[in-house]
Amino acid sequence: MTSNQFFIDILPDNEAIFFLEGQEHHHLSRVARVKPGDKVWLTDGRGWRLLAEVEEVQASRTKLRPLQAVQENLETRVILGLGLTRTDTFEFVVQKATELGVAEIQPLLTRRSQRLPLDRLERKLRRWETIAREALKQCKGGLLPLIGGPLRLEDALSRKVEGLKFYLDEDSRHYFRDILVSGRAGEVYLLVGPEGGWAEEEKEIMDRAGFQGLSLGCRVLRTETAVLAALSLISHFWNW
């Protein structure tokens, strides 16, 4: 049985017996009801996964024996900048972006983005991180995305990127598919607007910052659909 994955802060670096404690132990023993002899996956969220065998489920911790460590090899590091959307949309994107191997998720404050009061920011960040952790456990991935605090679009554009920089633009005459045949990029910074899209002046600012506007096709897609389409293409052609 290897249908469960759990988080551990530090994976053991040898064949010594180790223990899973706290909330993850509770999940293993009380929710997943894993038994001695079962095999489970563990991850540190930093790219490594470990297959281990459960030797004993105790009251406050689980005793495990390591079997095999595997490093998840994602050749393209993806940074997703997303204009703050409605709560359910943003949470959905966090979940799916995690499943698709995104390394960072950067919420953006844009002209048409949803407003997020400062007194709710910490709670939102904890909520997004919880969603990402659960998504990584479900998909058995090894890379937990870093989720930053919201940034103004102008500030987010200033980060250094070793690779491709582009934004989704339904009006562009350049197509997203064309980047996939130009060779694999080591890093991609993808910007997606909120519901309502980008303002024209925002497109001009991104163009001046070296970002290229790309279209996914002739249809106008919802924000979450556009994000999933773009990330799925990157994952399929460059990472999986």
N, C-alpha and C positions, 0 to 999 in steps of 0.2 A: 504494500500500500504506500503510494507516494503522492497522494492527492492533496496534501496539505503543505503549506509553507508558512514559516513564522519568522519574526524578526529577532535578531540577536545583535547586541552592540558590537561585539568583537568575536569574529569566528576563531575557533581554536586553530593554532598553527602546527599542531602535531596530532598524533593519534590518541592523545590522552582523553579519558572520559571527561565530559563537561556537563553543565547543568543549565536548564532553561528555567527562568524564574519570572515572577511578577505577572503582568497582564498576559503575556504570551503563554506562560505556563497555564494560566487559567483558561485561555482560549483552547489550548491543546487538550487539556484534561476534561474540562466541563462542557465546552461547546463542540469541538471536533471529536471528542471522546476517543482519542488515540490510545492504543493499548501497547503494552510491551511486545516487542517483536515487529511492530509497524515501522515503516521507514517514512521519514519526513524530510522536507527541504527547509533550510534556514538561509537567510540572507542578511547581510549587513547594510544593504541599500546602497553600497558603494561599488557595485559591479560584481561582487562575489556571491556564489551560492554554495551551500554545503548539503550533501546528502548524508543523513545520519540515521542510525537505528535507535529506537527507543528501548532502553534497558529496564527502566523502572519509572513509574508515575507515582511520585510521592505526594504528600498533602500540600507542600508549598513549593515544590520544584520537580522538574522532570530530568531524569538521568539519561544521557545520550552518549552514543559511541559514534565518532565520525567515520564516514566511509569514503567519500569522494568530494573534493572541492572543484568547482567549475567557475571559471571567469566568463562572464557574459561579454562577448566581443561585438560591440556596436561601433562600426568603423566611422560612422557619421554622427557627430555630436550635434543634437538639435536643440536650439533655444527658441522657445515659442513666446512671442510678445503678443498679448491679447488684450484688446480694449475691454474694460470692465463691462460685462453684460448683466442681464438679469441673473439672479441668484441660481436658479435651477440650470440655466444654460452654462454658466461659468463652472459650476460643480460637475456637470456632465463632461465638459471639456477637460477638466483636471483629471477625471477618472480615465477617459479614453486616451488622453495624451500620455499618461503614465503607462497604460497598457502598450502603447505604440513606441515606447522607448525614449521619450523626450527627456533631456538632461536638465533643462531649466524651464520654468514657467514664470514669465514676467508680466504681471497685471499692468495695464497701461491706462493712464488718464488721458482721454482724448476729448475732442469737442462734443462727441455724441455718446460718450460712455456713461454708464450708470454711476451715480455718486455714491461714495462710501464714507460715511461719517467716521471721524477718527476714533470715536469711542467704541466703534464696532470692528475696527481693523484687527485688533489682536484676536478677537473671537473668530473672525473670518479666516485669518491665517491658520489658526488651529484646526478649523473645520476643513480647510483645503488640504492640510497636511494629513489629517486622518483619512480623508477620501483617497489620497494618493497612496498611503500605506496599505489600505485595504485592497486597492486596485492592484498593487504590486504583488501582494500575497496571492490574490486570486489568479493572476496571469503567470505567476511563478517567474517573474523577472528578477533581475539583480540590481537594477539602477533606479533609485528613488529620486525623482526630480526635486531640485531645489526650487522652492516657491518664494519669490521675493515680494517685498512690499510694493504697493502701487507706485509707479513713477510717471511723471509727465512724459509725453511722447518725445519731446525735445531732449530730455535728459536720457531717455532710453536709447536714443540714436547714437549717443556719444561713446558707447562701449566698443572696445576693440574686438574685432571678429576675424579669425583666421579662416576665411572661407567665403561663402556666398551670403549676400544680404538681399532679401527681397520682401515685398509685401503683396498680399492678394488684392487685386484690383479688377473688378468685373469689366471695367471699360478699357483695359489694356489690350493692345494688339499683339502682345507677346504672351506666349502660352507656357503654363507651368510644365507641361510635358517636355518642353524643349530643354529644360535644365537636366532632365534625367538622362539624356543621351550625350551630354557634354562632358561626362566623366564624373566619378564620385568625388564629392567634396568632403573634406575632413570636418568641417563645421558649417552649419547653416543657421542663420538668424532669420526666422520667419515671423513677420508681423501681420496680424489679422485684426481688422477693425471690429467694433461692437455692432449691435443691431443698428442699422442705418448707415453703416459703412464709414468711409473716410470723408472728411471735408476736403475740398479742392486744395485749400492752402496746406493741409497736412500732407497731401500727396506731393506738393511742391517741396516741402521741407524734407520728406523722405528721399525724394529724387536728389536733392542737393547733398544729402548725407551719403550718397552712394548706393541707395537701395533701388532695386528694379521692381517695377510693378508688373505682376504676372496674373493672367486670367486662367481660370479653371475650365472655361468653356462658355457656351452661349447662354446658359441658364443662370438666373440669379439665385444663388444658394443662401440658405440660412447660415448664420455665423457658425453654428456647431457643425453643420454639414460640410461647409467649406474647410474648416479646420481638419475634420476627420479625413476628407478626401486628400488634402495636401499631405498630411502626416502619413497616411496609408501608402501613398505613392513613394514617399521618401523611404519608409520602412521596407516596403516590398523590393524596391530596386537597389537600395544602397545598404540596408542593414540586416535583412533576414537572409 
